[in-house]
Amino acid sequence: MSTENDTKKNPKPMGFGKTMLASAVGMLLAMAALYVISLTLVTGMLISAIMDGVEDKEPLIGDNFVVELSVDGMVTESPASDLQTLFSDESGTSIEQLLRAIDAAIDDDRVNALYLHVGGGSLSWAQAEELRNAIADFHELCEKPVIAYGEIMTQPEYYLASAADMVAVHPSGVIDFRGIGGEVMFYKGLLDKLGIHMELIRPKSNAYKSAGESYTRTNMSDDNREQVRTYICDIWNYTVESIAASRGIEVEKLNSIADNLDGYLPQDALRNGLVDTLCFAEDIKTLLKEKCEATKIIRTNRYAKDITDKPNNSRIAVIYAEGNVVSGTSNGTRTAVYGDDIAKALTDAAKDKKVKAIVLRVNSPGGAVTASETMTRAVIAAKEKKPVVVSMSGVAASAGYEISSNASCIVAHPTTLTGSIGVFATIPELGGMLRQKLGITTDTVSTNKNSTGLSTMRPLSPTAKAMLQRNVEEFYVTFCQRVADGRSLTPEYVDSIARGRVWTGIQAQRLGLVDTLGGLTLALHIAAEKAGVEYDDCTVVAYPAEKSLWEQLLEYKKGKDEVELRSRMSKFIPYYSELEDWATMEPLQARLPFILKLN
């Protein structure tokens, strides 16, 4: 028999409705608390970023500066956005900032020297060439010294460093001087083990368009081997001749050094004249203070922000097309060349009365045909209103070349990889893997004989395969016609030099695929000349203008997971980004014909 005390000790439990209400209230309170905490953190980060931005924009005080050209990490084409700078310590330095700093330092009486700091970064041969030319102009226009230092120098980085007045390397460092080797990875053996068959469809004449061969072969085709050997030798011969002239070493000796790895170790590099001294970074800083009377060493990004442009009414818009070509619009993370974004930027710049000319900076191996066509049409339309000059960086191939082909002028580096005028389609057959490895089978019901003809669960039907073959053949003809129209060539001639083959900038100029050899600076001057304005009276602006930090934050959530995943996985899985692109690409592609790492 219960008592009143028992009732107090064991109160009646709440009903279901009250329990759910209490839980909901508790959850809402917890979410509100988390929201307040998150908002406080984000607000703090924004305030910090804004204060840093204000500090960076304050003019540098004093003189006897040394500008440190930082090429020891990621080197991009365009400057990092405010958002990238805010959330990443690896936002890198852009070619634009480096060129801007070198050019400004020529006439800046506060700057006594340039300190080129290299070391295991992502510099391409073409980017090295761009900066090397800028340093040559620096030497020609002023007598300030350029000192280069690195701990681990890649070959493009050493190519750049060799233009300096003095080259130093860490006593325990490395100079990766051994010639260029192209390495292609093949997955057919893996696909065979998994029971996956990859169907590669390309025009019959496109033997050099070896994209997809990584999934259908176990080694390089003869045509692919021929083209790779040709252009890596072209790049190597050009760069070795330049190094020989800068360092006073004969080409034959440089090739001997590379053959025998006699420059890889720092002591050997010093003995063979590749470098001038072995020392530590602190020794270089001491030297700069003593010999160059440096009171402060300023990094590129900081110095670039201190440079103020004259408020000119005439502008040259630079539109950056960097990465794989894909359809649609960006999610704010700029991980690819989004066809709709580039087309809109071209259209808007063509309408902008302040913009007198457009420079399209292309660094892309190609990609989706639909996006390529969208951008090519936008280039043609923009060119009717004002000059559109293309500046090719490390690679402007396949779709990257198509969007360039109808510009008013094409400028490429000698080491640019371009051409690859061709197309292909890939269709995987996954039914065998599912059946053999997992015991999964499929059955079909259809209204017409080819309703499932393009299914990845079974081999392509003869009709479907014939349709795809016709598709690639017809687009190849369209591609050649686009190039013929843009370059004032005949379709027959374009076909003879196309067929999916990759060319260097030097070769492409001889063939009529590009107009002249040079970098972004030359392209800007040509754009001004074609627009009938003085380059010195123009302001160069990135186009479209960067969105506000708040707008970038709103967009960032949409794409940050993808960027973070790519960044982490690429560190552990070789070629992860490329494999992910292959897994998600559209069937019809115009892209560089293979995943190739030039070491």
Secondary structure, 3 states (H helix, E strand, C coil): CCCHHHHHHCCCCCCHHHHHHHHHHHHHHHHHHHHHHHHHHHHHHHHHHHHHHHHHHCCCCCCCEEEEEEECCCEECCCCCHHHHHHCCCCCEEHHHHHHHHHHHHHCCCEEEEEEEECCCCCCHHHHHHHHHHHHHHHHHCCCCEEEEEEEECHHHHHHHCCCCEEEEEEEEEECCCCCCEEECCCHHHHHHHCCEEEEECCCCCCCCCCCHHHHCCCCCHHHHHHHHHHHHHHHHHHHHHHHHHHCCCHHHHHHHHHCCCCCCHHHHHHCCCCCEECCHHHHHHHHHHHCCCCEEEEHHHHHHHCCCCCCCEEEEEEEEECCEECCCCCCCCCCEEHHHHHHHHHHHHHCCCEEEEEEEEEECEEEHHHHHHHHHHHHHHHCCCCEEEEEEEEEECHHHHHHHCCCEEEECCCCEEECCCCEEEEEECHHHHHHHHCCCCCCCCCCCCCCCCCCCCCCCHHHHHHHHHHHHHHHHHHHHHHHHHHCCCHHHHHHHCCCCEEEHHHHHHHCCCCEECCHHHHHHHHHHHHCCCHHHEEEEECCCCCCHHHHHHHHHHHHHHHHHHHHHHHHCCCHHHHHHHHHCCCEEEECCCCEEEC
